[in-house]
Amino acid sequence: MRAISVKLPEYLIREIDRLVKDGVFYSRSDAVREAVRMLVDKYRNSDNGCRGKGSKSTMVMVVAKR
């Protein structure tokens, strides 16, 4: 697995840390990997995916069952 560097706002880091503390994810990396998987799946399975170089904004929400 390759590593990448990502900058996130402090509030998102706090939320990720809360999910890790609550046992939803094993680590920050685990949470971010799942969020990216969900984003990729969303656009892979949608006709609304990113096409071209236009600016596009999206929100990633991670939901996990306990």
Secondary structure, 3 states (H helix, E strand, C coil): CCCCCCCCCHHHHHHHHHHHHCCCCCCHHHHHHHHHHHHHHHHHCCCCCCCCCCCCCCCCCCCCCC
